[in-house]
Amino acid sequence: MNKLLVRGLCLFVLVVSLAVRVQANQDRVAMSSGFDIAAAMTAVIREHGYGLRENPVKPPKLLATAVYFQRPECSQPSFALPYSISDEAQQMLTRLNKPDFQRSYFYMGRSWGEQNRVAMNLEWMKYSVLNIFGASPYVPFKQAILLAEPPGCASSADIAWQKVWDRNRVRKAMSGSSSAHAGT
């Protein structure tokens, strides 16, 4: 193999590795500075005109972050649950005792019918590298959305979930929360 090609490949791997490390640190800063993915999900659901329902699970439990919403054509509420792309989401759904619900998984601009952690991590890496150069439309934090819908309901996949990770929206939410903390 050509030495130049090998060196170029090594440099590329080094840059990607550095980008992933920088992005992981930015994720921690964003989450600790007050970005609330459940609040972002709630705002997106409201924008689509769906009525919100109370979550029966109360903090500090993990499932307390689920956002329940009602679509007029459905007899039961749907819910959206934020979770780490490294976690097994199926176990969380089992805890909610909703095994017959239809599931969809959303992460940034993509969706899956089944959880696909490898694809989600590749998406995260792609947008992490783009984010380093200011070319990502998203803030790539490692939180995905599990959407569970009651049986017999048409899919509400028309919700623009990618807005949850939208760069401008996240920055606005973070600046709003930091100014709120500064005033206290």
C-alpha positions in Angstrom: 0.0 0.0 0.0 1.0 3.5 -0.6 2.6 5.2 2.5 0.7 8.4 1.8 -2.6 6.5 1.8 -1.8 4.8 5.1 -0.7 8.1 6.7 -3.9 9.8 5.5 -6.0 7.0 6.9 -4.2 7.2 10.2 -4.7 11.0 10.3 -8.4 10.6 9.5 -8.8 8.0 12.3 -7.0 10.4 14.7 -9.3 13.4 13.7 -12.4 11.2 14.1 -11.2 9.9 17.5 -10.5 13.5 18.6 -13.9 14.7 17.4 -15.7 11.9 19.2 -13.9 12.7 22.5 -14.6 16.5 22.1 -18.3 15.8 21.3 -18.6 13.4 24.3 -17.4 16.2 26.5 -19.7 18.7 25.0 -22.6 16.2 25.5 -21.8 16.1 29.2 -21.6 19.9 29.4 -24.9 20.3 27.5 -26.8 17.9 29.8 -25.3 19.4 32.9 -26.1 23.0 31.8 -29.8 22.3 31.8 -30.9 20.9 28.4 -33.9 18.8 29.0 -34.8 16.4 26.2 -38.2 15.6 27.7 -39.0 19.3 27.5 -37.8 19.4 23.9 -40.0 16.4 23.1 -43.0 18.0 24.8 -42.5 21.2 22.7 -42.4 19.2 19.5 -45.5 17.2 20.4 -47.4 20.5 21.2 -46.3 21.9 17.8 -48.2 19.0 16.2 -51.3 19.8 18.2 -51.5 16.7 20.2 -52.9 16.9 23.8 -50.5 16.0 26.6 -51.4 13.5 29.3 -50.0 13.1 32.8 -47.2 10.6 33.2 -48.2 8.0 35.9 -44.6 7.4 36.9 -43.1 10.0 39.2 -39.4 11.0 39.7 -36.8 9.8 40.6 -37.7 6.8 38.5 -36.2 6.6 35.0 -39.6 6.2 33.3 -40.7 9.6 34.7 -39.1 11.2 31.7 -41.7 9.7 29.3 -44.0 12.1 27.6 -47.6 10.9 27.2 -49.8 12.4 24.5 -53.2 11.7 23.1 -54.1 11.6 19.4 -57.8 12.1 18.7 -58.1 8.8 16.7 -56.6 6.6 19.4 -58.3 5.2 22.5 -55.1 5.2 24.6 -52.3 7.7 24.9 -49.0 7.2 23.0 -45.8 7.9 24.8 -42.3 9.0 23.8 -39.4 8.0 26.1 -35.9 9.5 25.9 -33.1 7.0 26.5 -29.4 6.7 26.0 -28.4 5.2 22.6 -26.2 2.8 24.6 -29.1 1.4 26.6 -31.5 -1.5 25.8 -34.8 0.3 25.3 -36.9 -2.9 25.2 -36.4 -3.5 28.9 -37.8 0.0 29.7 -40.9 -0.7 27.5 -41.4 -4.0 29.3 -41.4 -2.1 32.7 -44.3 0.0 31.4 -46.3 -3.2 30.7 -47.1 -2.2 27.2 -45.9 -5.2 25.2 -48.6 -4.9 22.5 -47.7 -1.3 21.6 -46.1 -0.6 18.3 -42.6 0.8 18.6 -40.5 3.2 16.6 -37.0 4.5 17.4 -35.9 8.0 16.5 -32.4 9.5 16.5 -31.7 12.8 14.8 -32.8 12.6 11.2 -33.4 8.8 11.1 -35.9 6.3 12.4 -36.0 2.5 12.9 -38.7 0.0 13.5 -36.4 -1.8 15.9 -33.7 -0.5 18.1 -30.4 -0.3 16.2 -27.6 0.8 18.5 -24.9 0.4 16.0 -26.6 2.7 13.4 -27.4 5.2 16.1 -23.8 5.3 17.3 -22.6 5.7 13.6 -25.1 8.6 13.3 -23.7 10.2 16.5 -20.2 9.8 15.2 -21.1 11.3 11.8 -22.8 14.4 13.3 -20.0 14.7 16.0 -17.4 15.1 13.3 -19.7 17.5 11.3 -20.3 19.5 14.6 -16.6 20.1 15.1 -16.6 22.0 11.8 -19.9 23.7 12.4 -21.6 21.7 9.6 -24.1 19.7 11.6 -27.8 20.7 11.7 -28.0 18.8 15.0 -26.4 18.9 18.5 -25.4 15.3 18.7 -26.0 14.2 22.2 -26.5 10.5 22.9 -30.2 10.6 23.7 -32.7 8.8 21.3 -36.5 8.6 21.5 -38.6 5.4 21.8 -42.1 6.1 20.5 -44.7 3.6 21.7 -48.2 3.7 20.2 -51.3 1.7 21.1 -52.5 -1.1 18.9 -54.8 -0.2 16.1 -53.6 3.4 15.9 -52.2 4.9 12.8 -48.5 5.8 13.2 -47.7 9.3 14.4 -44.4 9.1 12.6 -45.4 12.5 11.1 -44.0 14.2 14.2 -40.8 15.9 13.3 -38.7 14.3 16.0 -35.5 15.6 14.5 -36.4 19.0 15.9 -35.5 17.7 19.3 -31.8 17.7 18.3 -32.0 20.8 16.1 -28.9 22.9 16.7 -30.7 26.3 16.9 -33.5 24.9 19.2 -31.0 23.3 21.6 -28.9 26.4 21.8 -32.0 28.5 22.5 -33.1 26.1 25.2 -29.7 26.1 26.8 -29.3 29.8 26.8 -32.8 30.2 28.3 -32.0 27.8 31.1 -28.6 29.4 31.8 -30.2 32.9 32.0 -32.9 31.5 34.2 -30.2 30.0 36.6 -28.3 33.4 36.5 -31.4 35.2 37.7 -31.9 32.9 40.7 
